[in-house]
């Protein structure tokens, strides 16, 4: 794991692969409410995508401006990963203190 990060356990998915590339992304959880990533004022909402506890992607979802709240679409968090064959768990983690909220989204992973 990474001591720098606070896990989002609700954004975790396990997939068993045969060794082909894996596409991982955030998608709307349903069709009834808007989905978004939100960063509070004065923060840069940094988020890590982890595979088996190690960062495989880092994303910036904020601007660090004291007068602006920042919204990003979940589809902007996208990764094409190349893990070895086996069972892998992907999870999102926020950099400690980044003030990030993820609303009405789900983590999706599938092997290509």
C-alpha positions as CSV (number, residue, x, y, z in Angstrom):
1,X,0.0,0.0,0.0
2,X,0.9,3.6,0.0
3,X,1.0,5.6,3.3
4,X,0.3,8.8,1.4
5,X,-3.2,7.8,0.4
6,X,-6.6,7.4,1.9
7,X,-8.5,4.6,0.3
8,X,-12.0,4.8,-1.3
9,X,-13.0,1.2,-0.5
10,X,-16.4,1.7,-2.2
11,X,-14.4,2.1,-5.5
12,X,-12.8,-1.3,-5.6
13,X,-13.1,-4.0,-8.2
14,X,-11.4,-7.4,-8.6
15,X,-10.8,-9.0,-12.0
16,X,-9.1,-12.3,-13.0
17,X,-7.1,-11.9,-16.3
18,X,-5.3,-14.1,-18.7
19,X,-2.6,-11.5,-19.4
20,X,-4.3,-9.2,-22.0
21,X,-4.5,-5.4,-21.3
22,X,-7.1,-4.2,-18.9
23,X,-9.2,-1.0,-19.3
24,X,-10.1,0.6,-16.0
25,X,-12.3,3.7,-15.7
26,X,-15.0,5.5,-13.7
27,X,-18.6,5.4,-15.1
28,X,-22.0,6.7,-13.9
29,X,-23.4,4.4,-11.2
30,X,-26.9,4.8,-12.5
31,X,-29.0,7.0,-14.8
32,X,-30.8,8.9,-12.2
33,X,-28.3,11.3,-10.6
34,X,-25.3,13.2,-12.0
35,X,-21.9,11.7,-11.5
36,X,-18.8,13.8,-10.9
37,X,-15.5,14.2,-9.1
38,X,-15.5,17.3,-6.9
39,X,-12.6,19.1,-5.2
40,X,-13.1,21.7,-2.5
41,X,-11.7,25.2,-2.7
42,X,-8.0,25.6,-1.9
43,X,-7.3,21.9,-2.7
44,X,-6.0,19.9,-5.6
45,X,-8.0,16.7,-5.7
46,X,-5.3,14.3,-6.4
47,X,-6.4,10.7,-6.8
48,X,-4.4,7.5,-7.4
49,X,-5.6,4.4,-9.2
50,X,-4.0,1.4,-7.6
51,X,-3.5,-2.2,-8.7
52,X,-2.9,-4.6,-5.8
53,X,-2.0,-1.7,-3.5
54,X,0.5,0.0,-5.8
55,X,-0.2,3.2,-7.8
56,X,-0.5,2.6,-11.5
57,X,-2.0,6.0,-12.3
58,X,-2.2,9.5,-10.8
59,X,-4.8,12.1,-11.6
60,X,-5.3,15.8,-10.7
61,X,-9.0,16.7,-10.3
62,X,-8.7,20.3,-8.9
63,X,-6.9,23.6,-9.4
64,X,-5.9,24.7,-5.9
65,X,-7.6,28.1,-6.3
66,X,-9.2,29.6,-3.2
67,X,-12.2,31.0,-5.2
68,X,-13.1,28.0,-7.4
69,X,-14.7,24.6,-6.7
70,X,-13.6,22.1,-9.3
71,X,-15.7,19.5,-11.0
72,X,-14.4,16.7,-13.3
73,X,-16.3,14.1,-15.3
74,X,-15.7,10.5,-14.1
75,X,-14.7,9.4,-17.6
76,X,-11.6,11.6,-17.3
77,X,-10.2,8.9,-15.0
78,X,-9.2,6.2,-17.5
79,X,-6.3,3.8,-17.6
80,X,-5.1,1.1,-20.0
81,X,-3.1,-1.3,-17.8
82,X,-0.9,-4.3,-18.7
83,X,-0.9,-6.6,-15.6
84,X,0.4,-10.2,-15.6
85,X,-2.1,-13.0,-15.8
86,X,-3.9,-13.5,-12.5
87,X,-6.3,-11.9,-10.1
88,X,-5.9,-8.2,-9.5
89,X,-7.8,-5.6,-7.4
90,X,-8.1,-2.1,-8.6
91,X,-9.0,0.7,-6.2
92,X,-9.1,4.4,-6.0
93,X,-7.2,6.3,-3.3
94,X,-7.1,10.0,-2.6
95,X,-3.9,11.8,-1.7
96,X,-4.2,12.6,2.0
97,X,-5.8,16.0,2.6
98,X,-6.8,16.6,-1.0
99,X,-10.5,17.2,-0.2
100,X,-11.8,15.0,-3.1
101,X,-15.4,13.7,-3.3
102,X,-16.7,11.2,-5.9
103,X,-20.4,11.3,-6.5
104,X,-22.6,8.6,-8.0
105,X,-19.9,6.7,-9.9
106,X,-18.6,3.2,-10.1
107,X,-15.2,1.7,-10.9
108,X,-15.2,-0.5,-14.0
109,X,-12.5,-2.9,-15.2
110,X,-12.5,-5.3,-18.1
111,X,-9.9,-7.3,-20.0
112,X,-9.6,-6.5,-23.7
